[in-house]
Amino acid sequence: MNLATFGDYAARTRESFARQPAMRAMGISIDDIAPGEVWLSMPFNPDFTQQHGFMHAGAIVSGLDTAAGFAAFTLMPEEAGVLTVELKTSLMRPGKGQQFNFHARVLKPGRTILFTEAVATAIDGEREHEIARLTATMMAVQGRDDVKG
């Protein structure tokens, strides 16, 4: 798929991502950016586990949603901001591992609405497992003072 970008989309994506205190608190960082794709990672942190010691589903969904949103953001005009319109997540196995990776890509770009998917994997020792999958609809928001790239 040939995906059009605007300006220095990678720098703009990194700058917008850096303004998210939630991602900083969770230790989530950007590993790579390409047109319509983003790779994020998060180290295990016991502060974000549930009662059985697995990474909490909310933390996994936050990583997936953020990756999907920024994958869409890479294709948006420079003045646009991104907001999630809807999402569905399937949790396939417990979040057990030392590191969690989130890869998202745009399935269908549009001027205002973009359809995305994201996959979360857990690295547990030498093994990597897919633990969750998300589909989401993202919106390019323009002309609002409270939503900026």
ZAMARGU-4260 file (C-alpha; in steps of 0.2 Angstrom, whole numbers, plus 5000, padded with zeros to 4 digits):
<rodrens>
0) 5000/5000/5000 | 5007/5017/4995 | 5005/5028/5010 | 5006/5047/5009 | 5014/5057/5024
5) 5015/5075/5027 | 5031/5084/5032 | 5043/5076/5044 | 5030/5064/5050 | 5043/5054/5061
10) 5049/5069/5071 | 5031/5075/5073 | 5026/5058/5079 | 5040/5057/5092 | 5036/5075/5098
15) 5018/5071/5101 | 5021/5054/5109 | 5034/5063/5121 | 5019/5074/5128 | 5010/5059/5135
20) 5014/5057/5154 | 5005/5041/5154 | 5017/5033/5142 | 5032/5040/5152 | 5024/5033/5168
25) 5022/5016/5160 | 5039/5015/5153 | 5033/5014/5135 | 5044/5020/5122 | 5045/5022/5103
30) 5056/5009/5095 | 5053/5013/5076 | 5042/5023/5065 | 5037/5021/5047 | 5023/5028/5036
35) 5007/5020/5044 | 5017/5009/5056 | 5023/5011/5074 | 5033/5000/5085 | 5033/5003/5104
40) 5040/4993/5119 | 5037/4992/5137 | 5048/4984/5151 | 5039/4973/5164 | 5034/4984/5179
45) 5026/4976/5194 | 5017/4993/5197 | 5006/4988/5182 | 5002/4970/5186 | 4985/4962/5192
50) 4983/4951/5207 | 4991/4936/5199 | 5007/4945/5194 | 5003/4946/5175 | 5004/4963/5166
55) 4987/4971/5169 | 4975/4971/5153 | 4973/4989/5155 | 4992/4992/5153 | 4992/4981/5137
60) 4977/4989/5130 | 4985/5006/5133 | 5001/5001/5123 | 4990/4994/5109 | 4979/5009/5108
65) 4994/5021/5108 | 5003/5012/5095 | 4987/5011/5084 | 4984/5030/5086 | 5002/5035/5082
70) 5002/5023/5067 | 4987/5033/5061 | 4995/5049/5066 | 5010/5046/5054 | 4998/5049/5039
75) 4989/5064/5046 | 4991/5082/5040 | 5004/5092/5050 | 4990/5102/5059 | 4980/5087/5064
80) 4978/5078/5081 | 4973/5060/5083 | 4959/5053/5094 | 4952/5035/5096 | 4934/5033/5090
85) 4932/5015/5094 | 4943/4999/5099 | 4941/4981/5101 | 4954/4971/5110 | 4956/4952/5111
90) 4967/4946/5125 | 4974/4929/5120 | 4985/4924/5134 | 4992/4931/5151 | 5004/4946/5150
95) 5019/4937/5157 | 5036/4942/5152 | 5051/4954/5154 | 5046/4965/5139 | 5031/4969/5130
100) 5031/4975/5111 | 5017/4984/5102 | 5017/4984/5083 | 5003/4994/5074 | 4999/4998/5056
105) 4985/5007/5047 | 4974/4995/5037 | 4964/5008/5028 | 4969/5027/5028 | 4956/5040/5025
110) 4955/5059/5026 | 4946/5059/5043 | 4944/5041/5048 | 4958/5028/5048 | 4957/5009/5052
115) 4971/5001/5062 | 4976/4985/5070 | 4990/4982/5083 | 4998/4966/5090 | 5005/4965/5108
120) 5019/4952/5111 | 5027/4947/5127 | 5045/4942/5128 | 5047/4929/5142 | 5065/4923/5143
125) 5070/4917/5125 | 5051/4915/5120 | 5040/4928/5111 | 5021/4925/5112 | 5007/4935/5104
130) 4996/4940/5119 | 4984/4952/5112 | 4977/4960/5096 | 4967/4976/5094 | 4957/4984/5080
135) 4953/5002/5081 | 4946/5017/5072 | 4956/5033/5073 | 4950/5051/5069 | 4961/5065/5062
140) 4955/5080/5072 | 4958/5097/5065 | 4952/5115/5069 | 4951/5112/5088 | 4962/5121/5101
145) 4961/5107/5113 | 4967/5093/5101 | 4983/5096/5092 | 4996/5085/5084
</rodrens>
